[in-house]
Each structure stands twice: as structure tokens, then as C-alpha cells.
């Protein structure tokens, strides 16, 4: 499951590229939208699928996934559902 940091079962390891793809799908983001939110060039996101995601971007995506799971707004301009 995307965003859960449990120890994976043997043979259940995902590549960094698979995890990035899963996160973008879970967040319903295109590569271009992810680039805008992360303030990078869209070509940079495309390169991450070949060369890996840098730590700060990986952490931001993981946080956005956690926020979405908790029902909290994570997109810019989203309305908070908690007081």
C-alpha cells in the first residue's frame, strides 16, 4: 500500500520508480502537476523515473500521501475539513 512504511515481505520490494508512480496515482497527480507542486521543472520529474527521486521530494510526496489518508487537505488552496 502506498505510503505505509512497514517492512515489506520478501519479494514484495518496489523500485523507487514504482513507488513514485504509485504515489502520483494515489494523489491523482500528473507528472506536470507534481512538478508544479514541488516547484521543479516537469522534465525533472520525468528524470526521477530514470535516476531516482531526491530525498526532499520523496519526503514531500510521502507526507502528501499521509495527509490524504488522514482526510486532510494537501493540495494548495484545498479547504481544511478540521477546525
C-alpha positions as CSV (number, residue, x, y, z in Angstrom):
1,X,0.0,0.0,0.0
2,X,1.3,3.4,-0.9
3,X,2.8,5.5,1.9
4,X,2.9,2.7,4.5
5,X,6.3,2.2,5.9
6,X,6.1,-1.4,7.1
7,X,8.8,-3.9,6.4
8,X,8.0,-5.4,3.0
9,X,7.6,-9.1,2.6
10,X,10.3,-10.9,0.7
11,X,9.8,-10.4,-3.0
12,X,7.4,-7.5,-2.3
13,X,10.0,-4.8,-2.8
14,X,9.1,-2.0,-5.1
15,X,11.5,0.0,-7.1
16,X,11.8,3.7,-6.4
17,X,10.2,4.3,-9.8
18,X,7.2,2.0,-9.0
19,X,6.8,3.8,-5.7
20,X,6.8,7.2,-7.3
21,X,4.3,6.1,-9.9
22,X,2.0,4.6,-7.1
23,X,2.3,7.9,-5.1
24,X,1.3,10.0,-8.1
25,X,-1.6,7.8,-8.9
26,X,-2.8,7.8,-5.3
27,X,-2.6,11.6,-5.2
28,X,-4.2,11.7,-8.6
29,X,-1.4,13.9,-10.0
30,X,0.2,14.0,-13.4
31,X,3.9,14.4,-13.6
32,X,3.4,18.0,-14.6
33,X,1.2,18.8,-11.7
34,X,3.7,17.1,-9.3
35,X,6.4,19.3,-10.8
36,X,4.3,22.4,-10.2
37,X,3.6,21.5,-6.6
38,X,7.2,20.5,-5.9
39,X,8.4,23.7,-7.7
40,X,10.7,21.8,-10.2
41,X,10.8,21.6,-14.0
42,X,8.4,18.9,-15.4
43,X,11.4,17.4,-17.1
44,X,13.0,16.9,-13.6
45,X,10.1,14.7,-12.6
46,X,10.5,12.7,-15.8
47,X,14.2,12.2,-14.9
48,X,13.3,10.9,-11.5
49,X,11.7,7.8,-13.1
50,X,15.1,7.1,-14.6
51,X,17.6,8.3,-11.9
52,X,15.6,8.2,-8.7
53,X,13.8,10.7,-6.5
54,X,15.9,13.0,-4.3
55,X,15.2,12.9,-0.6
56,X,13.2,16.1,-0.1
57,X,10.9,15.4,-3.0
58,X,10.4,11.8,-1.8
59,X,9.6,13.1,1.7
60,X,7.1,15.7,0.4
61,X,5.2,13.0,-1.6
62,X,5.1,10.7,1.3
63,X,3.7,13.5,3.5
64,X,1.1,14.3,1.0
65,X,0.1,10.7,0.8
66,X,-0.2,10.6,4.6
67,X,-2.3,13.7,4.7
68,X,-4.6,12.4,2.0
69,X,-5.1,9.1,4.0
70,X,-6.0,11.2,7.1
71,X,-8.5,13.2,5.1
72,X,-6.5,16.4,5.5
73,X,-6.1,18.9,2.6
74,X,-2.7,18.7,0.9
75,X,-3.2,20.5,-2.4
76,X,-2.6,24.2,-2.5
77,X,-5.9,26.0,-1.9
78,X,-7.7,23.0,-0.5
79,X,-10.2,23.6,2.3
80,X,-9.4,22.2,5.7
81,X,-12.0,19.7,6.9
82,X,-10.9,20.0,10.5
83,X,-11.4,23.2,12.6
